[in-house]
Amino acid sequence: MPSLKTLRNRINSVKSTQKITSAMKMVAAAKLRRAQAQAEAARPYACRMGEMLAALAASEFGNPNASPLLVGRPNAKTHLLVAVTADRGLAGAFNANIAKAVRAQLAALEAQGKTVKIFALGRKGNDALKRDLADKISGTKNFVGKKVISFQDAEDVAKELIRGFKAGEYDAVSLVFNRFQNVMTQKPTEQALIPAAAPSANDNATEHNYEVEPDDGTLLERLLPRNLAVQLYSALLDNAAGFYASQMTAMDSATRNAGEMIKKLTLNYNRARQANITKELIEIISGAEAV
């Protein structure tokens, strides 16, 4: 059995850890409220713009002069997966779930004969994927040191993706991120960026016929890059909200586990202390009887 000093040191160490995890839980909870509000405010605009672009893509299908950003390239061979993760850990399986989803999507695309590249948007995603997929990673970006991710950050990433697409480095782009649903649930989601996703039966955009002024080319030249930035920004906000929710949950669990460990260590400490007292009493009684 460990000595009393060892048990005291362990109890003090676990108590210090419990204070840290409890503080991190409160910080994450405070940041979550703001991040959740931002994500929920941005989502309707991003969804509506995506629906509109999907409807335009459907109407332009088969048009040889349509923008490749809208309808894609025929016989697309190279696919880019943009993996959106956090820059920090201590959030349970939050980052690992994205890495797992990217690996699954990569395997599915390669089974179709596609060449796959990865753009790691977030430090933890790059760290996780470069271990076994370093040759697939074509670019990385993180926001370490930034307290708040701005729309300008999303625009910078969108410009980089468009530059690579126009240079022929890849023919299609998909986004893989954690969509925030509630505090307990963040769902790994894949979303097409280039070409625009085909409209579904539930899309309101399919019910409207759009009239474009002054002409399709002029409007789409400005609208397509902005849509890319909007979808990226919405995903980054969802990702931030999901990260703080996961971190809050993980730190709450760690705090409770630390409390349970303190109880067990305290019980062991009391038992060891009682055993030492009993041993000393026996020695005193035995000595008295010998005299």
C-alpha positions in Angstrom: 0.0 0.0 0.0 1.3 3.5 -0.8 2.6 5.6 2.0 0.5 8.4 3.6 2.8 11.0 2.1 2.3 9.5 -1.4 -1.4 9.4 -1.0 -1.5 13.0 0.3 0.5 14.2 -2.7 -1.8 12.3 -5.1 -4.9 13.8 -3.5 -3.5 17.3 -3.7 -2.5 16.7 -7.3 -6.0 15.5 -8.3 -7.6 18.4 -6.5 -5.4 20.9 -8.5 -6.4 19.1 -11.7 -10.1 19.3 -10.7 -9.8 23.1 -10.2 -8.3 23.5 -13.6 -11.0 21.3 -15.4 -13.7 23.1 -13.5 -12.4 26.5 -14.6 -12.1 25.3 -18.2 -15.6 24.1 -18.1 -16.9 27.5 -17.0 -14.8 29.3 -19.6 -16.1 27.0 -22.3 -19.7 27.5 -21.2 -19.3 31.3 -21.3 -17.8 31.1 -24.8 -20.3 28.6 -26.0 -23.2 31.0 -25.6 -21.7 33.6 -27.9 -20.5 31.0 -30.4 -23.9 29.3 -30.5 -25.6 32.6 -31.1 -23.2 33.4 -34.0 -23.6 30.0 -35.6 -27.4 30.1 -35.4 -27.6 33.6 -36.8 -25.3 32.8 -39.8 -27.0 29.5 -40.7 -30.2 30.8 -42.4 -28.3 33.2 -44.7 -25.8 30.5 -45.7 -28.6 27.9 -46.3 -30.6 30.3 -48.4 -27.6 31.4 -50.5 -26.7 27.7 -51.0 -30.2 26.9 -52.1 -30.2 29.8 -54.6 -26.8 28.7 -56.1 -28.1 25.1 -56.3 -31.1 26.3 -58.3 -28.8 28.3 -60.6 -26.5 25.3 -61.0 -29.5 23.1 -62.0 -30.7 25.7 -64.6 -27.1 26.0 -66.0 -26.6 22.2 -66.3 -25.5 21.4 -69.8 -24.6 24.9 -70.7 -21.0 24.8 -72.1 -20.4 28.4 -71.1 -21.5 27.9 -67.5 -18.9 28.8 -64.8 -16.9 25.7 -63.6 -17.3 27.0 -60.1 -21.0 26.6 -60.4 -21.4 23.4 -62.4 -17.9 21.8 -62.0 -15.7 20.2 -64.6 -16.7 17.2 -66.7 -15.0 14.0 -65.6 -13.6 15.5 -62.4 -10.7 13.4 -61.3 -9.1 15.2 -58.4 -11.1 15.9 -55.3 -10.2 18.3 -52.5 -11.5 17.6 -49.0 -11.4 20.6 -46.6 -11.2 19.2 -43.1 -12.4 21.8 -40.6 -11.2 21.1 -37.0 -10.3 23.1 -34.0 -6.8 24.5 -33.1 -7.0 23.2 -29.6 -7.8 19.9 -28.0 -9.3 18.8 -24.6 -12.7 18.4 -26.3 -13.3 14.7 -26.3 -13.7 13.1 -29.7 -14.5 16.4 -31.4 -11.4 16.6 -33.7 -11.0 12.8 -34.0 -14.5 12.5 -35.5 -13.6 14.8 -38.3 -10.4 13.0 -39.0 -12.4 9.7 -39.1 -15.0 11.2 -41.5 -12.2 12.5 -43.8 -10.6 9.1 -43.9 -13.9 7.4 -44.7 -14.7 9.9 -47.5 -11.2 9.6 -48.9 -11.5 5.8 -49.0 -14.9 6.1 -50.8 -13.6 8.6 -53.4 -10.4 6.5 -54.1 -12.7 3.4 -54.5 -14.3 5.4 -57.4 -10.9 6.0 -59.0 -10.6 9.6 -57.8 -7.4 11.3 -56.7 -7.9 12.9 -53.3 -6.2 15.9 -51.7 -6.7 17.3 -48.2 -6.7 20.9 -47.0 -6.4 20.9 -43.2 -8.3 23.9 -41.8 -7.3 23.8 -38.1 -4.2 22.7 -36.3 -5.6 19.6 -34.7 -6.8 18.3 -38.1 -3.4 18.7 -39.6 -1.7 17.0 -36.6 -4.1 14.0 -36.8 -4.1 13.5 -40.6 -0.4 14.1 -41.3 0.5 11.0 -39.3 -0.7 8.6 -42.1 -1.9 11.0 -44.9 1.0 13.5 -45.1 1.3 12.9 -48.8 -2.4 13.8 -49.3 -2.2 17.2 -47.5 -1.9 19.9 -50.1 -2.4 22.9 -47.8 -3.0 23.9 -44.2 -4.3 26.9 -42.3 -5.0 27.6 -38.6 -6.3 30.4 -36.5 -4.0 30.0 -33.5 -3.8 33.2 -31.5 -7.1 34.6 -32.9 -9.8 35.1 -30.3 -12.6 35.4 -32.9 -12.7 34.1 -36.5 -13.9 36.9 -38.8 -15.5 36.7 -42.2 -12.3 38.0 -43.7 -10.6 34.8 -42.5 -13.2 32.8 -44.4 -12.7 35.0 -47.5 -9.0 34.4 -47.4 -9.5 30.6 -47.4 -12.1 30.9 -50.2 -9.6 32.8 -52.3 -7.0 30.1 -51.8 -9.4 27.4 -52.8 -10.6 29.3 -55.9 -6.9 29.9 -56.9 -6.2 26.2 -56.7 -9.3 25.3 -58.6 -8.6 27.7 -61.4 -5.0 26.5 -61.6 -6.3 23.0 -62.1 -4.9 21.5 -58.9 -8.3 19.9 -58.2 -11.7 19.6 -59.9 -14.1 19.5 -57.0 -14.1 20.7 -53.4 -16.0 19.4 -50.4 -16.2 20.6 -46.8 -16.1 18.3 -43.9 -17.0 19.9 -40.5 -18.9 19.3 -37.3 -22.4 20.8 -37.6 -23.6 22.1 -34.3 -27.0 20.7 -33.4 -27.1 21.1 -29.6 -24.7 21.0 -26.6 -24.5 17.2 -26.7 -24.5 16.6 -30.4 -22.1 17.8 -33.1 -22.6 15.9 -36.4 -19.7 15.3 -38.9 -21.1 16.7 -42.1 -19.9 16.8 -45.7 -20.9 19.7 -47.9 -20.1 20.3 -51.6 -18.5 23.6 -52.3 -17.4 23.2 -55.9 -19.5 22.5 -57.8 -22.6 23.8 -56.1 -24.7 21.1 -54.5 -27.7 19.9 -56.5 -31.0 21.1 -55.1 -33.0 18.6 -53.1 -36.7 18.2 -53.0 -36.9 20.1 -49.7 -35.1 23.2 -51.0 -37.3 26.2 -51.3 -35.1 27.5 -54.1 -36.6 24.9 -56.4 -39.9 26.7 -56.2 -38.5 30.0 -57.7 -37.4 31.1 -61.1 -34.6 33.6 -60.8 -34.2 36.5 -63.2 -30.6 37.6 -63.4 -29.5 41.2 -64.1 -27.5 42.5 -65.8 -26.4 39.0 -66.9 -25.5 35.6 -65.6 -21.8 36.0 -66.0 -21.4 39.4 -64.3 -23.5 38.3 -61.3 -22.0 34.9 -60.8 -18.5 36.2 -61.1 -19.1 38.1 -57.8 -21.7 35.8 -56.3 -19.8 32.5 -56.5 -16.7 33.5 -54.6 -18.9 35.2 -52.0 -21.0 32.0 -51.6 -17.8 30.0 -51.1 -16.8 32.4 -48.3 -20.2 32.4 -46.7 -20.4 28.6 -46.6 -16.9 28.4 -45.1 -17.7 31.1 -42.5 -20.9 29.3 -41.5 -19.0 26.0 -41.1 -16.3 27.7 -39.1 -18.9 29.2 -36.7 -20.6 25.9 -36.4 -17.2 24.3 -35.7 -16.4 26.9 -33.0 -19.8 26.3 -31.3 -19.3 22.6 -31.5 -15.8 22.8 -30.1 -16.9 24.8 -27.0 -19.8 22.5 -26.4 -17.6 19.4 -26.6 -14.9 21.0 -24.4 -17.5 22.0 -21.8 -18.9 18.4 -21.8 -15.4 16.9 -21.6 -14.3 19.2 -18.8 -17.5 18.5 -16.9 -16.8 14.8 -17.2 -13.2 15.2 -16.1 -14.2 17.3 -13.1 -16.7 14.6 -12.0 -14.1 11.9 -12.5 -11.6 13.8 -10.5 -14.1 14.1 -7.7 -14.6 10.3 -7.7 -10.9 9.7 -7.7 -10.4 12.1 -4.7 -13.1 10.1 -2.8 -11.3 6.8 -3.5 -7.9 8.2 -2.6 -9.2 9.8 0.5 -10.7 6.4 1.5 -7.4 4.7 0.9 -5.6 7.4 2.9 -8.0 7.0 5.8 -7.6 3.2 5.7 -3.8 3.5 5.6 -3.8 6.0 8.5 -6.1 3.8 10.5 -3.8 0.8 9.9 -0.8 2.8 11.0 -2.6 3.9 14.2 -3.7 0.3 14.9 -0.1 -0.9 14.3 1.3 1.7 16.8 -1.3 0.8 19.4 -0.5 -2.9 19.1 3.2 -2.1 19.5 2.5 0.0 22.6 0.3 -2.6 24.2 2.8 -5.4 23.4 5.6 -3.3 24.9 3.6 -2.6 28.0 2.7 -6.3 28.5 6.4 -7.3 28.0 7.4 -4.9 30.8 
